[in-house]
């Protein structure tokens, strides 16, 4: 596999996966609760710490597809409805250069009740990593065909600059078009915008309208 490496920043988590949170309803943590179900389905996580590494990629979000493992609608506890989990195999590397195998651990947000993650944050399962502290750098290697890091903040800034002279020339008439038509126009003239969501494009359009049209 041709891995692609990305550098992230270790962040503090909710403390629920490991059970370290004082108000967690799962004293041993959710990973300890879930791991036997994953093992029954064929995924052995016994080599991983029973807690997640939270890795931030500021200004970005992840597009994940075709997981290595997917466990749908697991009934883990009567405390909440069934949940779905997906996993992608990854490599992790600290400053020492040593590489370890790990997993992206992705509880599907549409089946979660609480403890949602912010855009650009991944939860990872891995063996023990020495000197891993909040704020430290950690490199992550992924299969780029299935795990894509989208630099939303950079793309939106570039899109805003691209729109500048178009909006200055057309003024309000530019924004009278429906979003699907504007997206078709962008696909033709600035294809980089194709990875941005409708909401991200709409935010850029609203900012362009504020900046470039006459009040």
N, C-alpha and C positions, 0 to 999 in steps of 0.2 A: 504494500500500500504506500502511496505517496502522501506522507503526512504533511500538514501545514501547521507551523508553530505560531502561537499567539502568546503575548505576555499579559497576564492579569495581575490584579492586586487582591491579596487575601483580605476578606472582610469578616466582621463579626456576624454570626447568624442568630437565629431565634433561640437556639439552645434546645429545640424540641427533638431534633434528630438524634442527638446524643443523650438526651435526658438531663442535661445540666441546668435547664431552666427550672426555677423554683415553682413556677405555676403550671408546669407541663403535666397533663393527665397520664403520661406514660413515663413512670419513674426510670425505666431502663432505656428509654428513648425509642423513637419510632423505627429506627433501623433495626434494632434488636427485635422489635415486634414483627417487622415485615420480612426479615431475612429468611426465616423458615419457609414462607410462602414462595419466595423467589427460588429457593433451593428445590422445592418440590417441582417447580417448573423448569428446572435445569440450570439455573444461574447460581453458582457458588460464590458467595461474597465473604467466605470465612477468612480470606487473607486481608480484608479491609478493616480499618478502624470503624467501630460502630458509631459513627458520627460523620457529618458531611463537612467538606471544605467548601466555603463560600468564596467564589472567585469573581471579582468585578472587572468589567471591561467598560469603563466610563464612556458615555456618548455613543454606545453601540447597543445592538440587540442581536440575539441569535435566531437563526432560522434552522430548525432541526427537522430531519425527515429520515425515513427508513431506519429505524433503530435496530440495533443488534438483538435486543430483547424487548418485548412488550407484554405486560401482564394487565389484562383488562378486567375492570370491575372486581377487584379483590375485596372480599368482605373481611376486613381485619378486626373490626371492633364495633360494638353496638353504639359507640359514642358518635359516630358519623357515618354517612352513606358510603357505599363501595367506592374505591379509588382505582385509577389506572396509572401505571408507571411504565416509563420507557428508559432504556439504557443504551448508551453508545460507548464502545471501547475507545480509550484515549491513552496518551502517554503524558507523564508529568515530569518536569525537570526543574530542579532548584539550581542555585548558583554553582554548586559543586559540579554540575554537569551530569550527575547520575540520573538515569532515566528509570521510571517505574511505570508499570501499567496501572490504569485505574478506569473509572467509569463516570460518564455523565449520568447523574441520577435525576430523573425528570418526573416528578409527580404532576400529572396533567392538571393544569389549573382549573379546567372545567369540571373536574371531579373533586377539587379541594374545597374545604369549608373555610379554612383560615390559613395564616402564615404564607401569604403569597410573596413571591420574589420580585424584585424590581427588574426593569429592563436591563439587559447587559450583564446579569448575574447568573452564574451557573452553580449548581450544587454538584460536588464531585465526591465519589467514594474511592478511597485509595489506601494502600498500606501506610503504616506510620511514616511521617516525613519529619525528620529532625529540624529543629530551629524554625518551625513554621509559626509565624506570629501575624497578628492583624497588622496590615500595612506592608507586609513583605511581598516581594514579587515572586510569581510562580509562572513557569511557562507550561503551556498546554498544547499538545499536538492532536489534531483531529483529522478525520477524513473530510477533505473540503467538498466532496461531492454530496455529503449528507449533513455536514455541520458547517454552516456558513456564518461568519461574523460580519454583520452589516454595520458599517460606520455611519450611523444615522446622523449624528451631529455634523460630521464633515460633509456628507452628501447634501444635507439641507442647506449648509452654508454655500456650497457650490451651486446648488439649484437657485438660491436667492440671487446670487451674482449673475447666473445665466438669465434669469427672468428680468433683470434690471432694465435693459434697453427695450425689450419687447413691451414691458408695461409702460415705460415712459412714452413710447410711441403711440400705444393704443389707449392708455389710461383706462377708464372704467369699462370700456367696451370689452377689454380683454377678459374681465371677470364675469361677464354676462353669459359665458359659455358654461355648460354643465361640466361637472368634474370628469365624467367619462370621456367627453370630447377633449378636455384639456389633457387628460392622460394619453389619449391617442396622439395628440400633438407632441407631447413630451417624448413619447416612444419614438417618434420620427426624428425629432430634433435634438433630444438629449437623453439617449437610452439609459444612462446611468440611473435615472430616476425610477427605472422599472422595479428595483428591489425595495423601494420605499412603499409603505402602506398608504392607503387612501388618506388615513388620518394624518400621516406625516407630510404628505403632499399638500393636504388642505391647510395645515399649519404654516407651511412655507408660502402658500398663496396668500393667506391672510396677512402674513408679515410683509410680503411684497406689496400688497395693497396699501398697507399703512405707510410704508417707506416711500413708495414711488408714485403714488397718485396724488393729485392736488386736492387739498382739503377744502 
